[in-house]
Amino acid sequence: MLFRLLKTLEYCKLPVRFRLPWVRVQRNRPVPAPGLPRGFGTFRALRHRHYRILWIGMLASALGTWMQIVAQSLLVLRLSGNSALALGTVSLAQASAFFLFAPLGGTFADRHDKRRLLFCTQPLLMLSAFTLAGLTATGAVRLWMVVVIAFTSGALLSFDQPARAALLPLLAPQEDLMNSISLQTLIFNAASIAGPPLGGAVAAVAGLAGDFALNGCSYGAVMISLVLLPRELTALPASSGARTRTWAAVREMLEVIRKKPAVSAAVLVYAVLLFVAPSQALLVPLFVAKVLHGGAERLGFLFAASGIGTVLGALLVASIGGHRKKEPLLVSANAMWVIALAIFALSRSFAPAFAMLLAMAAAQSVFSTLVITLMQGSVEAKMRGRIMGLRPLGDFPVSVAASFFGIAYAALLSASVVALAGVLVFGFRYAKAKSFW
């Protein structure tokens, strides 16, 4: 009986890893690529040492960033008496600064050594966090100070984020480009699982100033990882042509994307989502304060739900690798985001809100990662810094609407606009080309 079982296993078409060691293996079976360990498919970009070093440093920094996001939301609500408009104003200050300086920051990152640029921005961001910590600890902080610091941080991030986004893919080969970008998105998303609950715990022990101070310290992890990178890996190649001006460089990048209709369609819907969609930093605090009437504990758990969703979405995109048929996933992610936001807006208890935040974050993670990968894959390496100039501006419009109609109606309005954009753009694309791609 045992002999018959072994003979069956010998000739059945099972994967090699399920075969017993003494059973004959079929010949001409494909073998894994050299240097790629088993189980490393989803995280294959991390096999490259220098990519892994910087990735870990940025993960530690993102953990501190999420602690500050939660603490800053609580601080603004405390200073303003739970005002949606105040939260939206702070978000607008940071986003508008990023939007104003992003063309300059992205082009600057393309033209200069990204490692050196990060050595300039990271200490300044650290100083910004320590300043907010000092003002909060001494009780001297005012709402206008938070707005000014948010604007300053946004201006610094307009140089810092394109440099980081363009640097990481340089540390992995071209065949791992999509995976490296997906794992780059995973950094901020993974930190959003542990960061908010940790921020709430630190705030309970050391106050909100403790979160700001720890965020300042977290920038040191990035600077240490930058020190460990060889200079020759981040050095710019010699330019054979004359440099174009900043706005001409931005137009050059947009022209490249415009010539690819499929990429243009995805970017257009993504732009609508960025400009009208509320971020978790606005949506979650207002929902907890005005609907659940809860505190920092529930706030942390709902932020963690968004983090779990974004991690799952990023892992999904990282797992599909270079698969060409991405249009069903892109369209489905857009539809799923709209439905999840609409149901969240109608929620009145913790459990459905948790589930819908998870679904919404997963869908947005998939959609944004695919679009950014498409954009980065459509342009030359020298333009990748300029790609990262897109940043959400939806918090202020939603906060204004929430001030007049409430957060539920404001979220429903946002979902309706994104749904309409998806139907029109993707529908026109499909009607014209009989395919989204």
N, C-alpha and C positions, 0 to 999 in steps of 0.2 A: 504493500500500500504506500509506504514511504517512498519507494523507488518510483512508482507511477507519479506521485506528487512532484518529485524532483524533475522528472522528465517533462512534466507539464510546464513547470516554471522555466525549464531550459528553453523551450521553443515559443513560449508566449511572448508577445511584444510589450513587455514591461520596461519602464525606464531602468537604466543601469543601476541607479542607486537602490532599487528594490530587489535586485538579484542577490542570491546567496553567493558567497565567495567561491564555492566549488562548482557553480553552475556555469556552463560555457556561455560566453558573451558573443552576440552577433557581431560579425565583422562589418566594416564600412559604416559604423555608427558615428555620427558627428561627435566630436569631442569639444569641450569648452575651450574658449580662447585662452591662450597662455597668459598667465598673470592675473586671471580673473577667478578668484576663489568662489566655490559654490556658496549659494546663499547671498551673493554680493550683487544680485541683479538690481534691486531697488536702490542700493546704496553704492553702486559701483564707482561713482566718482570719488568716493572716500578712499579708494585704494591708492590714490595719488597723494603722496606724503605732504606736499606743500599745500595742496587744496585742503587736506584734512586739518592741518595746523590752523589755517586761517578760519576755516569753518567752525572749529571748536571755539576759537577766540570770539567770533561774532555771535555764536550761540550764547556765551556767557554775557556779552554786552546786551543782547536782546532780552535776556532775562531781567536785567536791571531796567531796561526801557519799559517793559510791561509793568514792573512795579511802580515806575513813575507815572505811567498812563492812569493806573487805578488811583494812585494817591492824588494826582493832579485833578482828576474828575471829582473826587471827594472834596478837595480843597475849594474848587470853583463852586460846587453846590453849597458848601458851607458859607463861603463869602457872599454868595448871591441869593441865598434863600431858596435853593432848588429851582433856579431859573434856567429854562431850556435855552433862552436866548444867550445867556452868559456862557453856557457850554459851547454853543455854536460859534460865538464870537472868538473864544479862545482857539477852537479848531480852525476857524477861518484865518486867524492871524498866522498860525503856523503853516497852513496849507497855501495861503496866498503868497507868503514869503517864498515858499518852495516853488510855487508856480511862476513867480516873477523872476527868480534867479535861476530856475532850472535850465533854461536854454544856455545861459552863460556857464553854469556849473557843469552841465553835461558836455559841452564843447571843451571846456577847460580840462575835464577829466580825460577826454579823448586825446588832447594835445600834449599833456604833461604826464610825468611819472605818477601813476596812481598811488604807489606806495608812499611817496613823499607828500602827496596831497593829503592822504589819510593821517600822516604824522602831524599835519597842521590842523585838520578839522577835529580829530579826536580829543586833543587837550582842550580845545575851545568848548566842545560839547561837555566835557568834564567840568570845566569852570562854570558853565551855565547851570548844570545840575547842582553843584555845590552852592552856587549863589541862591538858588531857590530853597535849598535846605537851610541855609543860614537865615534867610528872611522868615521862613516858616517857624524855625526853632525859636527865634527871638520875638515872634508875634508881630513883626513889622510888615508882613506881607499884606498887599492889597490886590484887588482884582486887576487893576491896570498894570501892576507889576507882573502878574502872571501872563497877561496878554503880551507885554513887551518881551518877556523871556521866551514865550512861545514863538513870537515872530523871529527873534534872534536865532532860536534853535532851527526854525524852518529854513532860514537863510543858510545856516551852516550845513544842514542836511541836503540842501540843493547841490552842494559840492561833494559832500561825503557819500551820499547814497549812490550817485552815478559812478563814483570811483570804486566803491565796494562792489557794485553790480557788474562793472566791467572788468574788475580785477580777478574775481573768482573764476570765471570761465577761462581766463588765460592760464590758470594753474591745472587745467584738465585738457586732454586732447579733444579734437573736434568730434570724434565719435561719441563722446560722453557729454556733449554740449547740453542737450536737453535734460539729461540727468543732473548735471551740475547746476543748471538753473532751477530745476525743481527742488533740489536739496537746498539751494540758496533761499528759496521761498519757505522751505520747511524750517529754517532757522527761526524766523520771527514767529511762525505759527506754533512750533514746538514750545518755544518759551512762553507763549500765551497760555499754555496749560498750567504750568507751575508758577509763572510770574504773578498773576493776580491773587491766588490764594496766599502765596508767600508775602506779597505786598500787604494783604490784609492782616496777616499775622504780625509782620514787622510794625505796621501802623498801630496795632493794639498794644505792642510792647514799648516801642520807641517813638510813636507818633508819626505823622506824615513826613516830617523832616527826615526820619530814618530811611524811608523809601528813596527820597531824593538823594541822600548821601550815598546809599548803596549803589544807586544808578551811576553816580559820578565815579565811584570806584570801579564799576564794571567796564568802563572804557579802557582801563589799564590792561584788560585781557586782550583787546584788539591790538594795542600797541606792543605788547609782548610778542604776539604772534607775528606782527609785521617785522619785528627785529629778527625773527627766526627765518624769514624768507630771504633767499639769495637775491641780490640786486639785479642780476642779469635776467631773472625771470620776469621782472616787471619793467625792464627798460624798454623805452619806445623804439620801434624800428626807425631807421633813417628814412626821412621823407624825401621823396624824389621830386615833388611838386611844390608850388608855392602854397602857403596856408591861406585858406579862405577866411573871411570875416565870420564872426559868431552867427549872425542871423542868416548869412549865406550858407553856413554849414548846416543850420537847422533846416533850411529850405531844401538843401541837398538830401538830407535824410528823409524828409517828408515826400520828396519826389520819388525816391526809390520805393517807398511803401505804396505810393499812389499807382505805380506801374503794375502792381500785383493786386488785382481786384479782390481776390479772396482775403488777402491780408488786410486790405483797406476796409472791407466789410466788418471783419472781426474787431479791428481797431476802433471803428466808428461806434459800434455797440458798446465796446469797453469804455470809450470816452463818455458816452451818455451815462453809463453806470457810475463812473468816477464823479461826474458833476451833479448827480441828483440822488445818489444812494447814501443813506446814513451809515456812518461807521459804528462799530461796536462801542467805541469810546463815547459816542453820543447816545446811542440807542439803549444800551444796557443801564447806565446810571439813571436815565430818565424813567425807564420802565420800573426799575427797583424803587425809585423814590415816589413815583406818582401812582403806580398800579399795585405793586406788591407791598409798598410801605415797609421795606426791609432795610437792612444795614449793610455793612461791609462784607459780612459773611455770604449773604446771597449774591451780592455784587460779584464777589470773587468766583463763586461757582458758575454764574452765568457767563462771565468772561472765560472761564475754563471750558465751558461748552463750546464757545466759539473757537477756542484753541484746539480742542479735539477735532472739530470739524475741519479746520484748515489743515491740520496735520494729515487727516485721512485723505483730503483732496490732493494735497501735495504728494503723498505717497502713491496715490492712484496714478497721477501723471508721471511720476518718476518710474513707476513699474511698467508703463506702456512703452517707454523708451522711444525709439524712432519709428513707431508704427505710423503709417501714412494716413489711415482712415480716422482722422480726429474730428471731422465735422459733426458726426452724431453726438459725440461727447461734448463738444463746444455748445451746440444748440440745446442739448438736454440740460447742461449746467446753467445756461441762461434761464431756461424755463423753471428749473428747480429753485433757483434763487428767488424768482418772482413769487412763486407759490408759497415758499417758506416764509418770506417777509410778510406776505398778506395774512397768512395764518398767525404769525407771531403778533401782528398788529391787533388781531382779534382775541388774543389770549388774555386770560385774566387770572391765571394761576401759574405756579412755578414749573410744573412738569411739562406742559405743552410748550411753554416759552423756552425751556432748556432744549427740548427736542428740535424745535424750529430754528433756534440759533445755531445748533450743531449742523443741521441740514443746510442752512443758508451760508454758513461759513465754508462748508465743504464745497458747495457749488461755486461760490465766489473764488475759492482757492484754485479749483480746476480751471475755471474760465480765465482768470487773470494769468495763471501760469502758462496756459496754452497760448494766450495772446502775446505775452511777453516773449515766449520762446519763438513764436512765429516772427515777431518783429526782429529779434536778435538774429535769427537765422536768415532773415531777408537782407540784412545789411552787412557790410564789411566790418571786421573787428574794430577798425578805427572809428566807427560810428556808434558803437554800442553804449557808450556813456550817454550820448544824446537821447537814446531810447528811453532812459529811466527818468525823463522829465515829467512823466505822467504821475499825478498824485490826486487822491480824492479831494474834491471841493464840495461834496454834497452835504456836509454837516450844517453849513450856514443856511442854505435854503430850507432844509428840513427843520432846523431849529426855529426859523421864522414862522414856518407853517405850524409847527407844534405850539408856538406861543399863542397863535390865534385859534387853532382848531383842535389842539391836543396831539399827543405823540402818535395815537392810533391812526387818525385820519392823515397825518403827515406821512406815516410809513406806507399807508395804502396808496397815497398819491405818488410816492416815489416808485412803488412797485408797478403802478399803472404806466408810468412814463417809460420805465425800462422795458416792460412787456411790449409796449407799442413800438419802441425802437427795434427790438428784436424781431418782431413780426414783419415790420416794413423792410428792414435792411436784409435780413436773411431770406425773407420771402422774395424780394426783388432779385437777390443773388441766385436763388434756386430757379426762379422763373426764367432768368436770362441764360444761365449756364447749365441748368438741369443738375446742378451739383453745388454744394456750398463751397467746395474747394476748387 
